[in-house]
């Protein structure tokens, strides 16, 4: 079903049809396919394939994907909650989801955690925790984290 959704969305061998693509993705997601769940979350959050933007439905599907350890879903949930994209900013939920992604090796999640603890974004600044996450991100290849660590050493 997921592949059929791609075919309808991109017009591969069939006439492109956003509604048919969405229906195929939804059936796949409802059957438990994690990539479809993640994709459906993005469709709702962005209002694609003719669907009205619906943050609650987007979060629902991202959370289903996260239950199956989809690293990008972890990261996106962290981003959504820490930036208040759901209408309510919940920095603790953001940290939780970013940590889940970071524990699975996501470099950007490590960097985001460094930013959260460094920049007083709704929680008290914790330089020790920020440096820990920046160092983990730098060790994983983040040039931005390496640069920030150098700047912080100068303080």
ZIVEN-V533950 format. One record per pair of residues at least 4 apart in sequence whose ideal C-beta (glycine too) atoms are under 7 Angstrom apart, sorted by the first residue. I is the first residue (numbers start at 0). GAP is how many residues later the second one is. D is the distance in whole Angstrom. If there is no record, write none. Layout:
BEGIN
i:I gap:GAP d:D
i:I gap:GAP d:D
END
This chain:
BEGIN
i:0 gap:4 d:7
i:0 gap:23 d:5
i:0 gap:26 d:5
i:0 gap:27 d:4
i:0 gap:30 d:7
i:1 gap:4 d:7
i:1 gap:23 d:7
i:1 gap:26 d:4
i:1 gap:31 d:6
i:1 gap:33 d:6
i:1 gap:34 d:5
i:2 gap:4 d:6
i:3 gap:4 d:6
i:3 gap:20 d:4
i:4 gap:4 d:6
i:4 gap:16 d:5
i:4 gap:19 d:4
i:4 gap:20 d:4
i:4 gap:23 d:6
i:5 gap:4 d:6
i:5 gap:6 d:7
i:6 gap:5 d:4
i:6 gap:6 d:6
i:6 gap:7 d:5
i:7 gap:6 d:6
i:7 gap:8 d:7
i:7 gap:9 d:5
i:7 gap:12 d:4
i:7 gap:13 d:4
i:7 gap:16 d:6
i:8 gap:7 d:7
i:8 gap:9 d:7
i:8 gap:12 d:4
i:8 gap:40 d:7
i:9 gap:6 d:7
i:10 gap:4 d:6
i:10 gap:5 d:3
i:16 gap:4 d:6
i:17 gap:4 d:6
i:17 gap:31 d:4
i:17 gap:32 d:5
i:18 gap:4 d:6
i:18 gap:31 d:6
i:19 gap:4 d:6
i:20 gap:4 d:6
i:20 gap:28 d:6
i:21 gap:4 d:6
i:21 gap:21 d:7
i:21 gap:27 d:5
i:21 gap:29 d:6
i:22 gap:4 d:6
i:23 gap:4 d:6
i:24 gap:4 d:6
i:24 gap:11 d:5
i:24 gap:14 d:6
i:24 gap:15 d:5
i:24 gap:18 d:7
i:25 gap:4 d:6
i:25 gap:14 d:6
i:26 gap:4 d:6
i:27 gap:5 d:4
i:27 gap:8 d:4
i:28 gap:4 d:6
i:28 gap:7 d:4
i:28 gap:8 d:4
i:28 gap:11 d:5
i:28 gap:32 d:6
i:32 gap:4 d:7
i:33 gap:4 d:6
i:33 gap:31 d:5
i:33 gap:34 d:4
i:33 gap:36 d:5
i:34 gap:4 d:6
i:35 gap:4 d:6
i:36 gap:4 d:7
i:36 gap:24 d:5
i:36 gap:27 d:4
i:36 gap:28 d:4
i:37 gap:4 d:7
i:37 gap:24 d:7
i:37 gap:27 d:4
i:37 gap:32 d:5
i:37 gap:34 d:6
i:37 gap:35 d:5
i:38 gap:4 d:6
i:39 gap:4 d:7
i:39 gap:21 d:4
i:40 gap:4 d:6
i:40 gap:17 d:5
i:40 gap:20 d:4
i:40 gap:21 d:4
i:40 gap:24 d:6
i:40 gap:32 d:7
i:41 gap:4 d:6
i:42 gap:5 d:5
i:42 gap:6 d:5
i:42 gap:8 d:6
i:43 gap:7 d:6
i:43 gap:10 d:5
i:43 gap:13 d:4
i:43 gap:14 d:4
i:43 gap:17 d:7
i:44 gap:8 d:7
i:44 gap:10 d:6
i:44 gap:13 d:3
i:45 gap:7 d:7
i:46 gap:4 d:6
i:46 gap:5 d:6
i:46 gap:6 d:3
i:53 gap:4 d:6
i:54 gap:4 d:6
i:54 gap:30 d:7
i:54 gap:31 d:5
i:54 gap:32 d:7
i:55 gap:4 d:6
i:56 gap:4 d:7
i:57 gap:4 d:6
i:58 gap:4 d:6
i:58 gap:21 d:7
i:58 gap:27 d:6
i:59 gap:4 d:7
i:60 gap:4 d:7
i:61 gap:4 d:6
i:61 gap:11 d:5
i:61 gap:14 d:6
i:61 gap:15 d:5
i:62 gap:4 d:7
i:62 gap:14 d:7
i:64 gap:5 d:4
i:64 gap:8 d:4
i:65 gap:4 d:6
i:65 gap:7 d:4
i:65 gap:8 d:6
i:65 gap:11 d:6
i:69 gap:4 d:7
i:70 gap:4 d:7
i:70 gap:30 d:5
i:70 gap:33 d:5
i:70 gap:35 d:5
i:71 gap:4 d:6
i:72 gap:4 d:6
i:73 gap:4 d:7
i:73 gap:23 d:5
i:73 gap:26 d:4
i:73 gap:27 d:4
i:73 gap:30 d:7
i:74 gap:4 d:6
i:74 gap:23 d:7
i:74 gap:26 d:4
i:74 gap:31 d:6
i:74 gap:33 d:6
i:74 gap:34 d:5
i:75 gap:4 d:6
i:76 gap:4 d:6
i:76 gap:20 d:4
i:77 gap:4 d:6
i:77 gap:16 d:5
i:77 gap:19 d:4
i:77 gap:20 d:4
i:77 gap:23 d:6
i:77 gap:31 d:6
i:77 gap:34 d:7
i:78 gap:4 d:6
i:79 gap:5 d:4
i:79 gap:6 d:6
i:80 gap:5 d:7
i:80 gap:9 d:5
i:80 gap:12 d:4
i:80 gap:13 d:4
i:80 gap:16 d:6
i:81 gap:9 d:6
i:81 gap:12 d:3
i:81 gap:34 d:6
i:82 gap:6 d:7
i:83 gap:4 d:6
i:83 gap:5 d:3
i:88 gap:33 d:6
i:89 gap:4 d:6
i:90 gap:4 d:6
i:90 gap:25 d:7
i:90 gap:30 d:7
i:90 gap:31 d:4
i:90 gap:32 d:6
i:91 gap:4 d:6
i:92 gap:4 d:6
i:93 gap:4 d:6
i:94 gap:4 d:6
i:94 gap:18 d:7
i:94 gap:21 d:6
i:95 gap:4 d:7
i:96 gap:4 d:7
i:97 gap:4 d:6
i:97 gap:11 d:5
i:97 gap:14 d:5
i:97 gap:15 d:5
i:98 gap:4 d:6
i:98 gap:14 d:7
i:99 gap:4 d:7
i:100 gap:5 d:4
i:100 gap:8 d:4
i:101 gap:4 d:6
i:101 gap:7 d:4
i:101 gap:8 d:5
i:101 gap:11 d:6
i:105 gap:4 d:7
i:106 gap:4 d:6
i:106 gap:30 d:6
i:106 gap:33 d:4
i:106 gap:34 d:6
i:106 gap:35 d:5
i:107 gap:4 d:6
i:108 gap:4 d:6
i:109 gap:4 d:7
i:109 gap:23 d:5
i:109 gap:26 d:5
i:109 gap:27 d:4
i:109 gap:30 d:6
i:110 gap:4 d:7
i:110 gap:26 d:4
i:110 gap:31 d:5
i:110 gap:33 d:6
i:110 gap:34 d:5
i:111 gap:4 d:6
i:112 gap:4 d:6
i:112 gap:20 d:4
i:113 gap:4 d:6
i:113 gap:16 d:5
i:113 gap:19 d:4
i:113 gap:20 d:4
i:113 gap:23 d:6
i:113 gap:31 d:6
i:113 gap:34 d:7
i:114 gap:4 d:6
i:115 gap:5 d:5
i:115 gap:7 d:7
i:116 gap:8 d:7
i:116 gap:9 d:5
i:116 gap:12 d:4
i:116 gap:13 d:4
i:116 gap:16 d:6
i:117 gap:7 d:7
i:117 gap:9 d:7
i:117 gap:12 d:4
i:119 gap:4 d:7
i:119 gap:5 d:4
i:125 gap:4 d:6
i:126 gap:4 d:6
i:127 gap:4 d:7
i:128 gap:4 d:7
i:129 gap:4 d:6
i:130 gap:4 d:6
i:130 gap:18 d:7
i:130 gap:21 d:6
i:131 gap:4 d:7
i:132 gap:4 d:6
i:133 gap:4 d:6
i:133 gap:11 d:5
i:133 gap:14 d:5
i:133 gap:15 d:5
i:134 gap:4 d:6
i:134 gap:14 d:6
i:135 gap:4 d:6
i:136 gap:5 d:4
i:136 gap:8 d:4
i:137 gap:4 d:6
i:137 gap:7 d:4
i:137 gap:8 d:4
i:137 gap:11 d:6
i:141 gap:4 d:7
i:142 gap:4 d:6
i:143 gap:4 d:6
i:144 gap:4 d:6
i:145 gap:4 d:7
i:146 gap:4 d:7
i:147 gap:4 d:6
i:148 gap:4 d:6
END
